[in-house]
Amino acid sequence: MRIPSFVVGLQILFVLYSAMPAKGADVVTLGTLLDEMVNRDQLARFPQPAYTCRQASSHDRTATSPDKKETWFANRDWSQFIRTEEKDGRKEYVMMDADGPGAVVRIWGTWRGPRGKEFSNGTLRVYLDGQPQPVIEGTIADVVDRGALTGPPLSEGVSPLTNYDRRGHNLYLPIPYGKHCKITYSTSAPVDSADHPGEALYYQINYRTYDPGTRVQSFSMAQLKEYHDAIDRTQRLLLEPEAPYDSRSEAFDGKLESGGSRSVSIEGPAAIGALTISLEAEDREQALRSTVLEMSFDGERTVWCPVGDFFGLGYEFEPYKSWYTEVSADGAMTCYWVMPFQKSCRLTLHNLGGKSVNVALGEAKYGDWKWDDRSMHFHTTWRQLTDVKTHTNEGAIAGAFDVNFVTVQGRGVYVGDTLTVFNGHKGWWGEGDEKIYIDGETFPSHFGTGSEDYYGYAWSNPNKFATPFHAQPYGRGANQIDMAVNSRYRLLDAIPFAKSIQFDMELWRHHTTTMNYAPATFFYAISGAAVNVEPDPETAKLPVKRADEDYHVAGAIEGEALKIVEKSGGIMEVQDIPDYHWSRDSQLWWRDADVGDKLTLEFNVEKAGRYKVIANLTKARDYGIVQVSVNGRKSKQAIDRFNTSVAHDAIDLGSFELKKGANRLTVEIVGSNEKAINRHMFGLDYLKLEPVGS
């Protein structure tokens, strides 16, 4: 039978229309992804349409198995690509190559130029659905965070340094694709090799892959104009976090005695949309760690975490704002995690510290929630490795190990974490990479390039920063003996898991020291999930580490702080090597002097009197024999500082009359041990003064 031509035309139109992605709710578009990004409720329901989240990165490809420790912690995490392609006479290095339907939801990068040259600022290209021409093309800096696509906070560099290139560069504008996505990089400088002749590119790309059959409208540059209002709305909402609902509230403020608790219960079905706590305490830092938040939903305890870690502060109070957390200068700490429950919720604050704490403000705002089979309970875990030893004499890689943040058996979505560290060394603490295993993977589908890269910044920078997606409200401990706290909050880059998730982070550093390393994790899970991290009240009540009280000898007069009055020869400097465990990790170092040379130092005394003077002195193979005098009076005897290895010990120089104010200590090189290397070195770690009688 012959079909009329108008019917054939209608059939063709129908086929063409069916092949085009519609803009309804059943199609993933740039617009729907932007809406999802700022829809707090949606995160608390298991995703629909379903997707997996994966990561492409420049991690060292020699790391192939945890059974091969010599390579598992390999650290050449730059300029590693899937392959190299030739196109139009140029090389393109493939960073990501994934089948769809899907969406790129985060691009992070940082770079270092060739030695002696400026960074070439190579070209980033995004190819979608097998098309020969890229849908996005431009210098990597322009595309990721210099406004080629959009502005902050969806496109933003953080932790700014004088050198723009040595920042963490972040793009959170979603790039959906229907069939396929390939991202490449090309540069006029050779890609870095082992001896650093070219540039180094570090990158991480997080992307979703939706279940087959999911309809996705692929990104085009024209959509930046089409969805201009949606992009603008998303930017504004990300910067101004608000509670999704606050029709009702329950208060739990009041005094918490040492060992005491305060609780409040809420009947469901409902969902907490904002939780605010403000603490007043004689020792607020300790209170932030030893005051613990516990929450149970429908009879299942899912939250147990020190308050400071829960709100992304660690235990140093610093105002900041992210999408999920906000800390105000007036002391109020607020989170905007949506926490649904079907029947009931019980919230409890425990004071595990030795002193009372006043909960000046405690309030949970909540509203209605329609419970269904996709609804999930909110979870938070916390654990701390206390005084953990890092590095060994075997080398940095041999001394590295994986720290398990959390392992969950069940069905849910991982949405973020906060890592609080106390760094026991004047050097970078976070060289290690994240390794995230989903649903029983034997090799992690998320394998990173460094702890600071995971948290959105770069190059071990101590600067304070906060965006909706990541924050470092306190970073002084990045390269100093102090605390640092990093948070990453996941929106579109949340990680669903159908059976399990295991989150590990390498503890990898170049120095021998001890440190405290405390991760808190945030995730949603269907009721009944099994979690491997249990409450740890004994650790939460430990005294917190502080920069001014730990890792130095109490009452010491530091050698490196003494005034140099005169020196007849040799070279003076402050030697800073934490591996030797000097007080404050430093000593005053005098080297390459000759026999007969003298060094005179000045130290101050608050009260005149007779004191025993103790000097903590270094010894090693190239140290000399010295005679020490205090205010012109010699010590008991000459001191031989030869030793087969580097060490230090306290030497009693004797008792001396000291005057109020300036006093002098003189060191004379008088010889060297017959076994010593004749460089006549002398190292003063510290002096201690002990009053003698009255």
C-alpha positions in Angstrom: 0.0 0.0 0.0 1.4 3.4 -0.9 1.7 5.8 2.1 0.6 9.4 1.4 3.4 11.8 1.3 2.0 14.0 4.1 2.0 10.9 6.3 5.7 10.2 5.5 6.5 13.8 6.3 4.7 13.5 9.7 6.7 10.2 10.4 10.0 11.9 9.6 9.1 14.9 11.9 8.1 12.4 14.6 11.5 10.6 14.4 13.4 13.8 14.4 11.4 15.1 17.4 11.9 11.8 19.3 15.7 12.0 18.8 15.9 15.5 20.2 16.2 15.9 23.9 13.2 17.6 25.3 13.3 20.1 28.2 11.0 18.3 30.5 11.7 17.0 34.0 12.7 13.5 32.5 15.7 15.0 30.6 19.0 16.0 32.2 20.0 19.5 31.0 22.3 22.2 32.1 19.2 23.8 33.6 18.1 20.8 35.6 21.7 20.2 36.9 21.9 23.8 38.1 18.5 23.4 39.9 19.7 20.1 41.4 22.9 21.8 42.7 21.0 24.2 45.0 18.1 21.8 45.9 19.0 20.6 49.4 16.1 18.2 49.6 17.2 16.3 46.5 20.4 15.3 48.1 18.6 13.5 50.9 16.8 11.1 48.5 18.7 8.4 46.5 19.4 9.8 43.1 16.8 9.6 40.3 17.8 9.3 37.5 20.5 7.0 38.9 24.1 7.7 38.2 27.7 6.8 39.2 30.4 9.3 40.0 33.9 8.7 38.8 37.2 10.7 38.6 39.8 11.1 35.9 43.1 12.5 37.2 46.8 12.8 36.6 47.7 10.3 39.4 50.9 8.3 39.1 50.1 5.4 36.8 52.8 3.2 38.4 50.5 2.8 41.4 48.6 -0.3 40.4 47.9 -2.3 43.6 48.1 -1.9 47.4 50.0 -5.1 47.4 52.9 -3.4 45.7 53.9 -0.8 48.4 57.0 0.3 46.5 54.7 1.8 43.9 51.3 2.1 45.6 52.3 5.5 47.1 54.2 6.7 44.0 54.0 10.5 43.8 54.7 11.7 40.3 51.1 13.0 40.0 51.5 15.4 37.1 51.2 15.3 33.3 49.9 11.7 33.4 47.4 11.1 30.6 45.3 8.4 29.1 47.0 8.6 25.7 48.4 11.0 23.2 46.5 11.8 19.9 47.7 13.6 16.8 45.1 16.1 15.4 45.6 18.9 12.9 49.4 18.7 13.3 49.4 19.0 17.1 49.6 16.6 20.0 46.5 16.4 22.2 46.9 14.7 25.6 43.7 12.9 26.6 42.7 13.6 30.2 39.3 12.0 30.2 37.4 9.7 27.8 34.0 8.5 29.0 30.8 7.1 27.4 27.6 8.8 28.3 25.0 9.6 29.1 26.7 11.8 31.6 28.0 15.1 32.9 31.3 16.6 33.9 30.6 18.1 37.4 34.0 19.3 38.6 37.3 20.2 37.0 40.2 21.0 39.3 43.7 21.8 38.1 47.0 23.5 38.9 50.2 23.9 36.9 53.9 24.7 36.9 55.8 26.0 33.9 59.0 24.7 32.4 62.1 25.6 34.4 63.3 29.0 33.5 60.2 29.8 31.4 56.7 31.1 32.0 53.9 28.7 31.9 52.7 28.2 28.4 49.0 28.2 29.5 48.1 25.3 27.2 44.7 24.7 25.5 41.9 22.7 27.1 39.4 21.1 24.6 36.1 19.4 25.4 34.7 17.1 22.7 31.1 15.8 23.1 29.2 13.0 21.4 32.0 12.1 18.9 32.0 15.4 17.2 35.3 16.3 15.5 35.3 19.9 16.8 35.4 20.8 20.5 32.4 22.4 22.1 34.7 24.2 24.5 38.2 25.4 23.5 40.5 27.9 25.3 43.5 28.3 27.5 43.1 26.1 30.6 43.1 29.1 32.9 40.4 30.9 30.9 38.1 27.9 30.8 38.5 26.8 34.4 38.5 30.0 36.3 39.1 33.1 34.2 35.5 33.6 33.1 35.4 32.0 29.6 32.3 30.0 30.7 31.1 31.7 33.9 32.3 33.5 37.0 32.7 32.7 40.7 31.8 30.6 42.6 31.1 28.1 39.8 34.4 29.1 38.3 37.0 30.2 40.8 40.7 30.0 41.8 41.3 29.6 45.5 44.2 30.1 48.0 45.7 32.9 45.9 49.4 33.4 45.7 51.5 36.0 44.0 51.9 33.6 41.2 48.4 33.1 39.7 49.3 29.7 38.2 50.1 28.2 41.6 46.6 28.2 42.9 43.9 25.6 42.9 41.7 26.3 39.9 38.1 25.0 40.1 35.2 24.7 37.6 31.9 23.5 38.9 29.7 24.5 36.0 28.2 21.2 34.8 28.9 20.0 31.3 26.2 17.4 30.3 26.6 15.1 27.4 24.3 12.5 25.7 26.7 10.0 24.3 30.4 10.7 25.0 32.9 13.1 26.4 36.6 13.5 25.7 38.7 16.2 27.3 42.2 16.9 26.0 45.1 19.3 26.6 47.7 20.6 24.3 50.8 22.8 24.9 53.7 24.3 23.1 56.0 23.2 26.0 56.9 19.5 26.1 54.9 17.6 28.8 57.0 17.3 31.9 59.2 14.2 32.3 61.3 12.9 35.1 63.9 15.6 34.8 61.4 18.5 34.5 62.2 19.9 31.0 58.6 20.9 30.4 55.6 22.0 32.2 53.7 20.0 34.8 49.9 19.8 34.7 48.0 18.4 37.7 44.3 17.7 37.2 41.2 16.0 38.5 37.9 15.7 36.6 34.8 14.3 38.4 32.0 13.1 36.1 28.7 11.4 36.3 27.6 8.5 34.2 23.8 8.0 34.1 22.1 4.7 33.6 21.6 3.7 29.9 18.5 5.2 28.4 18.7 8.4 30.5 18.0 11.3 28.2 20.6 14.1 28.4 20.8 17.3 26.4 24.5 17.9 25.5 26.1 21.1 26.4 26.7 23.9 23.9 28.2 27.4 24.3 24.8 28.8 23.2 23.3 27.4 26.4 25.3 29.9 28.4 23.0 32.5 27.1 19.9 30.3 27.1 20.4 29.4 30.8 21.8 32.8 31.8 19.1 33.4 34.4 19.5 29.9 35.9 23.3 30.3 36.1 22.9 33.7 37.8 20.3 32.3 40.2 22.6 29.4 41.1 25.5 31.7 41.7 23.5 33.9 44.1 22.0 31.0 46.0 25.4 29.3 46.5 26.8 32.4 48.1 23.8 33.0 50.4 23.0 29.7 52.2 19.6 29.6 53.8 17.5 27.0 55.6 15.2 25.2 53.2 12.4 25.4 55.7 12.1 26.8 59.2 8.4 26.6 60.0 9.1 25.0 63.4 12.0 24.9 65.8 13.2 23.2 69.0 15.7 24.8 71.4 18.4 22.9 73.5 20.4 25.8 74.9 21.6 25.9 78.5 24.5 25.0 80.7 26.4 21.7 80.2 28.3 20.6 83.3 31.4 18.5 82.9 30.1 15.0 82.0 26.6 16.3 81.4 24.3 16.1 78.4 21.3 18.0 76.9 18.8 16.5 74.5 15.8 17.4 72.5 13.4 15.1 70.5 11.3 15.9 67.4 8.4 13.8 66.1 8.2 12.9 62.4 7.8 12.6 59.6 9.9 15.8 59.3 13.3 17.0 58.3 15.8 19.3 60.1 16.8 22.0 57.7 19.1 24.1 59.9 21.0 23.3 63.1 22.7 26.2 65.0 25.0 25.9 68.0 27.0 28.5 69.9 29.3 27.6 72.8 30.7 29.7 75.6 33.5 28.3 77.5 36.6 29.2 79.4 38.6 27.2 76.9 36.6 27.4 73.7 39.2 25.4 71.7 38.9 22.5 74.0 35.1 22.9 74.1 34.9 22.6 70.3 36.6 19.2 70.5 35.2 17.8 73.7 31.6 18.9 73.2 30.1 16.1 71.0 26.9 16.1 68.9 25.0 12.9 68.8 21.9 12.4 66.6 19.6 9.5 66.2 17.0 9.2 63.5 14.1 6.6 63.7 15.9 4.9 66.6 19.3 4.6 64.7 22.3 6.6 65.9 23.9 8.1 62.7 25.8 11.1 64.0 28.6 11.2 66.6 31.1 14.0 66.1 32.8 16.8 68.1 31.0 20.0 67.4 34.0 21.9 65.9 34.7 19.1 63.4 31.0 18.8 62.6 30.9 22.5 61.5 34.2 22.4 59.7 36.3 24.3 62.3 38.4 21.7 63.9 38.9 23.4 67.2 40.1 26.9 66.1 37.2 29.3 65.8 37.3 31.2 62.5 34.2 32.7 60.7 33.6 31.3 57.2 30.8 30.3 54.9 30.2 27.3 52.6 27.1 25.9 51.0 26.4 23.5 53.9 28.1 25.4 56.8 28.3 28.9 58.1 30.2 30.3 61.1 29.5 33.8 62.2 31.8 36.2 64.1 29.2 36.2 67.0 29.9 32.6 67.7 27.0 30.9 65.9 27.8 27.8 64.0 25.1 26.7 61.5 24.7 23.7 59.2 22.2 23.4 56.4 22.3 19.6 55.8 18.7 18.4 55.3 18.2 15.6 57.8 14.9 13.7 57.2 13.3 11.1 59.5 10.1 9.1 59.4 9.1 8.8 63.0 11.5 10.6 65.3 14.7 12.4 65.8 16.8 12.8 69.0 19.6 15.3 69.3 22.0 15.3 72.2 25.0 17.4 73.2 27.6 15.7 75.5 30.2 17.6 77.4 33.2 15.3 77.7 35.5 18.0 78.9 36.6 18.8 82.4 34.9 22.1 82.6 31.4 23.4 82.2 30.2 24.7 78.8 27.3 27.1 78.2 25.3 26.3 75.1 24.4 30.0 74.4 22.4 29.0 71.4 21.1 25.7 70.4 18.3 25.4 67.9 17.0 22.9 65.3 14.7 24.3 62.6 12.6 21.7 60.8 9.7 21.3 58.5 7.5 18.7 56.8 9.0 15.8 54.8 7.2 13.2 52.7 9.0 9.9 53.5 9.4 7.4 50.7 11.6 4.5 49.8 14.3 6.9 48.4 14.6 8.9 51.6 17.9 8.6 53.5 19.2 9.3 57.0 22.1 11.7 57.4 25.3 10.3 58.9 28.5 11.8 60.3 31.5 9.9 61.6 34.7 11.1 63.3 37.9 9.5 64.2 41.4 10.6 65.1 44.8 9.1 64.7 46.5 10.6 67.8 50.3 11.2 67.9 50.6 9.0 64.8 54.2 8.6 63.6 54.9 9.7 60.0 57.7 8.7 57.7 60.4 6.3 58.5 64.1 6.0 57.8 63.2 3.8 54.9 62.1 6.8 52.9 58.9 8.8 52.4 57.1 6.2 50.1 58.0 3.4 52.4 56.7 5.4 55.4 53.3 6.3 53.7 50.1 4.5 54.5 46.4 4.7 53.8 44.1 6.1 56.5 40.6 4.9 56.3 38.2 7.8 56.7 35.1 5.5 56.7 33.8 2.3 55.2 30.0 1.9 54.7 28.1 -1.2 53.8 24.7 -0.3 52.4 23.1 2.1 50.0 23.6 5.8 50.1 25.4 8.9 48.8 28.7 10.3 50.1 28.5 14.1 50.4 31.7 15.5 52.0 34.3 15.5 54.7 36.3 17.7 57.1 40.0 16.9 57.9 41.5 18.4 61.0 45.3 17.9 61.5 47.8 19.1 64.0 51.1 19.3 62.2 54.1 18.4 64.3 56.6 19.7 61.8 57.6 22.8 59.9 56.8 21.2 56.6 53.9 20.2 54.4 51.7 17.5 55.9 49.4 16.5 53.0 51.2 14.9 50.1 48.9 11.9 50.0 46.1 11.1 47.5 42.5 10.1 48.1 41.4 6.6 47.1 37.7 5.9 47.0 36.3 2.5 46.2 32.7 2.1 45.2 30.6 -1.1 45.5 33.5 -3.5 46.0 36.0 -2.1 43.5 39.4 -3.6 43.8 41.0 -0.4 42.3 39.7 3.0 43.4 37.6 4.8 40.8 38.6 8.0 42.5 42.5 8.3 42.8 43.8 11.8 43.4 46.9 13.8 43.2 47.4 15.3 46.7 45.4 16.1 49.8 45.2 19.8 49.1 44.1 19.1 45.5 41.2 17.0 46.8 40.2 20.0 49.0 40.3 22.4 46.1 43.5 24.4 46.6 47.2 23.7 45.7 50.9 23.8 46.6 50.4 23.3 50.4 49.2 26.8 50.8 48.3 28.1 54.3 46.0 30.9 53.3 42.4 31.1 54.6 39.7 30.6 52.0 36.1 29.5 51.7 33.8 28.8 48.8 30.5 26.9 48.6 32.4 23.8 47.7 35.5 23.7 49.9 37.1 25.7 52.7 40.3 26.1 54.7 39.1 28.5 57.5 42.4 27.8 59.4 45.5 26.8 57.6 48.5 27.9 59.7 49.5 24.3 60.2 50.0 23.7 56.5 53.8 24.1 56.8 54.1 25.0 60.5 53.7 23.4 63.9 50.0 24.2 64.2 46.5 23.1 63.3 45.0 23.1 59.8 41.4 22.2 58.8 40.2 21.4 55.3 36.6 20.7 54.1 35.2 19.5 50.9 31.4 19.7 50.3 30.0 17.7 47.5 26.9 19.0 45.5 26.8 17.6 41.9 29.9 15.6 42.6 28.3 13.6 45.4 29.1 9.9 45.2 26.2 7.4 45.2 26.9 3.8 46.3 24.6 0.8 45.8 26.4 -1.6 48.1 29.4 0.0 49.7 31.9 2.8 49.8 35.5 2.8 51.2 37.2 6.2 51.5 41.0 6.1 52.1 43.5 9.0 52.1 47.2 8.5 52.0 49.1 9.9 54.9 52.2 10.7 53.0 54.8 13.2 53.9 58.5 13.9 53.7 59.3 14.2 57.4 59.6 12.2 60.5 57.3 13.6 63.1 54.1 12.9 65.0 50.8 14.5 64.2 47.1 14.3 65.0 45.0 13.4 62.0 41.2 13.5 62.4 38.7 13.0 59.5 35.0 13.6 59.9 32.7 12.3 57.1 29.3 13.2 55.9 27.0 10.9 53.9 23.4 9.8 53.5 22.3 6.2 53.7 19.2 4.1 53.5 18.2 2.8 57.0 20.2 -0.2 58.2 23.6 0.8 56.7 26.7 -0.6 58.6 29.5 1.9 59.4 32.9 0.9 60.6 33.6 4.0 62.7 32.3 3.9 66.3 32.0 6.8 68.8 35.3 7.5 70.6 34.7 9.6 73.7 38.2 8.9 75.2 39.9 10.5 72.2 37.4 13.4 72.0 38.1 14.4 75.6 41.9 14.5 75.1 43.6 17.9 75.5 43.8 19.5 72.1 47.2 20.2 70.6 48.2 23.8 70.4 51.0 25.6 68.6 52.2 27.5 71.7 52.1 24.7 74.2 53.3 21.6 72.4 56.5 20.5 70.6 58.9 22.6 72.6 60.7 22.3 76.0 58.9 24.3 78.7 60.9 27.1 80.1 63.6 26.9 77.5 65.5 29.9 76.2 65.8 28.9 72.6 69.3 29.0 71.1 68.1 30.3 67.8 66.5 33.3 69.6 69.8 34.4 71.3 71.5 37.7 70.3 74.9 37.1 68.7 77.3 39.6 70.3 80.5 38.7 68.5 82.1 35.9 66.5 85.8 35.6 65.6 85.4 33.1 62.8 83.2 30.4 61.2 79.6 30.6 59.9 76.4 31.2 61.9 72.9 30.2 61.0 69.7 28.8 62.3 69.3 25.1 61.5 65.7 24.0 61.1 65.4 20.2 60.8 62.4 18.8 62.7 63.7 15.2 62.2 66.2 15.8 65.1 63.5 16.8 67.5 65.1 20.0 68.8 62.9 22.3 70.9 60.8 24.1 68.3 62.6 22.0 65.8 65.5 24.5 65.5 69.0 25.1 66.9 71.7 27.8 66.6 74.4 26.3 64.5 78.1 27.4 64.3 80.3 25.7 61.8 83.7 25.7 60.1 85.5 27.7 62.8 89.1 27.2 63.8 90.6 26.2 67.1 90.7 29.4 69.2 87.7 31.0 67.6 85.1 32.3 70.0 81.3 33.0 69.8 79.6 35.2 72.4 75.8 35.1 72.9 73.5 37.2 75.0 70.5 35.9 77.1 68.2 37.7 79.5 67.3 36.9 83.1 64.2 38.4 84.8 65.6 38.2 88.4 69.1 38.3 89.6 70.4 35.3 91.5 72.4 32.1 91.4 71.3 29.6 88.8 72.3 26.2 87.5 72.7 26.7 83.7 71.8 23.7 81.6 72.6 23.7 77.8 71.0 21.3 75.4 73.8 20.7 72.9 73.9 18.8 69.6 76.6 16.2 68.9 77.7 14.5 65.7 80.7 13.2 63.7 81.8 16.7 62.7 81.3 18.6 66.0 84.2 19.9 68.0 85.4 20.2 71.6 84.3 23.4 73.2 84.8 25.4 76.4 81.8 27.3 77.6 81.9 30.3 79.9 79.0 32.2 81.5 79.7 35.9 82.3 83.5 35.1 82.0 83.5 32.1 84.3 84.2 28.7 82.7 82.0 25.7 82.9 83.1 22.6 84.8 85.2 21.2 81.9 85.6 21.3 78.1 82.8 19.4 76.3 83.5 16.9 73.5 80.5 16.9 71.1 81.7 14.0 68.9 79.1 11.3 68.2 78.7 8.7 65.5 75.2 10.0 64.7 73.3 13.2 65.2 71.8 13.5 68.7 71.5 16.0 71.5 71.6 16.0 75.3 71.4 18.4 78.2 74.7 19.4 79.8 75.0 20.9 83.3 77.4 23.8 82.8 77.5 24.5 86.6 76.1 27.2 88.9 76.6 30.9 88.1 75.7 34.3 89.4 73.4 35.9 86.9 72.3 39.5 86.9 69.0 40.9 86.0 68.8 41.7 82.3 71.5 40.7 79.8 74.1 38.0 80.5 76.7 36.4 78.3 77.5 32.9 77.2 80.8 32.4 75.4 81.8 29.3 73.4 85.4 28.7 72.4 86.6 26.0 70.0 89.4 24.2 71.8 89.9 21.1 69.7 88.3 18.0 68.2 88.0 14.3 68.9 90.6 12.2 67.0 87.7 10.4 65.3 85.9 13.6 64.3 85.6 15.3 60.9 87.4 18.5 61.7 84.7 21.1 61.0 84.5 22.1 64.7 80.7 22.4 64.7 78.7 23.6 67.7 74.9 23.5 68.0 72.9 25.1 70.8 69.3 23.9 71.1 68.3 25.8 74.3 69.4 27.0 77.7 67.5 26.3 80.9 68.0 28.2 84.2 67.3 26.6 87.5 67.4 28.8 90.7 69.9 27.5 93.3 68.8 28.0 96.9 68.0 31.4 98.4 
